[in-house]
């Protein structure tokens, strides 16, 4: 097991934000969470990251340094530092010698197709490039659990698709377990081997779908009949979940 949420609930004052909600993630598995705004998708991710504690229930997660990495919707880069320095930061915080940390940062940047941009500051990067730096920083520690909180939300469609392929290529090499939060049903189906539909808040599991097909996704996967049928099923599940909560 890579991580698990066991019957967790999260409340903020009198407002219930999540749960009861249970999720078990196996090593190397990619799970997508989809649901309406405010259903608790990001809350579940923060529980898995150890950034928040449940009001009730239990969280099991990999607690070692560098075992879990998070990529947020915004790149959250240090604006005064180079791409290389931003990526090296988690290693340097873990007391990895500076030269080794910088070498590993350059290697991580090359893997996300940013070789040659090591010295660029965040203000000099496009949105897609900044997100690639954030992804390189998350992967430089070779985590066993990677948490992605709508990392493509602010990007154009072409950049979103390119980054989705980049993440799958990196997954094929490193095989971390991944939880991917998104509002986009087709993006979730493309990225994940299992898709969880959540109800409106407080989020619960409304439906689960196993996504068939090879990983990483081959060219043309989005136009296959199986992909279209799965998209229709998941969209129907999501509509039912929202209707039941209304």
N, C-alpha and C positions, 0 to 999 in steps of 0.2 A: 504494500500500500504506500502511495506517495503522500496522501493527505486525506483528511475526512472531516466533515461537519456532521455531528451526531445530535439530531433533534435540537438544533440551536434556535434561539429566539433572541432578537435584539429590540429593545424598546428605548425610546428617547423621551423621558418624562412620561406623559400619558399616551404617547403615540407609538404604536407597534410598527416597526420598520421591516422586520423579517421574521418568518417562521410561524410555526415549527418547520424547520428545513434541514434535510439530511442529504449529504452528498459524499460519495466515496470515489476517490481518484486513484487509479492504478498507475504504476510506473510506466512512463512513456505514452500514456493516454492523453488525447486532446479532447477536452470537453468544452462546449460552448454554452453559455447562459444567455437566453434571450427572454425578453419580457417587456412590458410597458414601463415608461419612465416612473421612477419611484417605487419599483417593485422589490428593491433590495439586492440587485445584482452586484453593485459595487460594494455594498455592505458585506455580502458573502465573500467577496474577494479580499476585503480588508481583514476579515476574520482569518482567512487562510494565510495572509501575509503576516499575521501577528500584530497588525497595526491597531486592532480593536479587539475587545473581549466580549463574548456573548453575555447577555443578561441571564440566559439559562441555556443549558446544553453543554456540549463538550467539543473542543476542536483538537484534532490530532494533526500535527504538521512537523516537517523537518526543521529542527531548531538550530542546526549548526550554522556557523558563519558562512555565508555564500551559498547555502543550500537552496534558498528561495530568493527569486528576483522578481521585481514588479516593474511593468512599463505602464505609465499612466497616459491619459488622453493628451495631456500637454507634456512635452519632452522634459521639463524641469531640469534644464541644464544650467550650470554655473555660467552666467553671461560673460564674466571676465576671463574665463579659462578656455584654452584650446579644446578642440574635439578630442585630441589625444589625452589631455589632462582630465577631461570629464570622464572618459572611459576608464582611465587608470584609477580613478578615485576609490572605488570599492576595494581594489587590491591594496592601495596604499593605506587605507584605513585598517586593513587586515594585516598590516606590517610586512607586506611583501616588499622586498628591496626595490628602490625606485627604478633602477634600470630594467629589472625584470618586469615590473608593473607596466612601464612604458612600452616595452617590447610586446607584451601580451595585449596591450591596448591597440597598438598598431596592427597586430594580427587580427584582432576583433573587428577593427574598422575595415580592413581589407575584405573580411568575410561578408560585410554588409555593403560592399561595393563603394567604399569611401577611401580607398588607397589614394594618397595624394592630397587629401583634405585634412590631414592630421593637425595642421597648424591653424585651421579656420576657427574663428570664434562663432558662437551661436548666431549672432546678428548677421553673419556672412553666409548663413546656410538657408536653403529653402525649407519649407515645412517638412517635406519628405526627407530631406537630408538630416534635419534635426531629429526626426523620429528614428532614423537609422542610427544616429549616434546614441540615442537613448536605448535602442535595442542592443547595440554593441556593448554598452555599459552593463546592461542586464545580463548579457551572456558571457562577459569576460571572466566571471567566477565559475563558469561551467555549472550552473545550478541544476538541481534535480527537479525543481518546481518553478515554472515560469508563469506568472500571472499577468494577463494583458487586459487592461481596463479601457476598452474602446480606443485603442491606439490609433485607429485610422479615421476617427470621427471628423477631424478638421481638414482632411486631405481630399483632393480631387479623385475621381474614379480610377484614372489610369495609375496614379501613385498608389492608391489603396491596393489595386490588384498586384502591382509590382512588389509591394511590401508583404502581401500575403504569400506570394511565391518565395520571397526571401526567408520568411519565417519558417515555411515548410522545409526549405532546403537546409536551414540551420537545425531544425528539429531532426531531420534525417541523419545529420552528423552527430548531434549531441544526445538525442532521445530524452529530453526532459519531459516530465508530465506538464501539460499546459491547461490552464483555465482561461478561456477567451470570452470576455464580456462584450456584447454588441447589441444594437437595435436591429441590425440588418440580417434578415433571415438567410438570404442567399450567401452572404459573407460567412455566416455561421456554418452553413452546410459545407461550403468549400474548405473551411479551416479545420473542422472537427470530425472526430470519429464517433462522437456521441453528442447529442444536442438536448438540452434541458430547457423546457418552456416553463416560465414562472408566472404565477398569477399576479394581479395588482397587489400593492402592498397592503398588509404585510405579506411578502412574497412566500409562496409555497410552490412545490412542484406540481404543475398541472399535467405535464406529459413529458415523456422521454422518447427519443428516436435514435436508433443506431444508424449511422451514415455509412452505407456500403460504398466500396470503391477503393482503389489503391491510394496510398499516401507515400510521398507527396502526390498531389493531384496532377494527372497528365494534362497536356494541352487539349482543349475542347471539352473538359469535364463539365463546364457550366451549361453546355448545350445538349448534353445527353438526356435521354428520356428519364432515366433514373433520377438525375438531378432535378429535373422539372417536377416529377411526381413527388419527390421528397419535399421540395419547396412548397408545393400545394398542400401537402399534409401538415407541415409545420405551421404554415400560415393559418390553416383551419384550426389547428390546436391552439394557436395564439389567440385567434378571434374568440374561440369558445372560452378560454381562460379569462379574457377581458369581459366577456358578456356575463359570465358567472359572478364576477366580482362587482359588476355594475349595480 
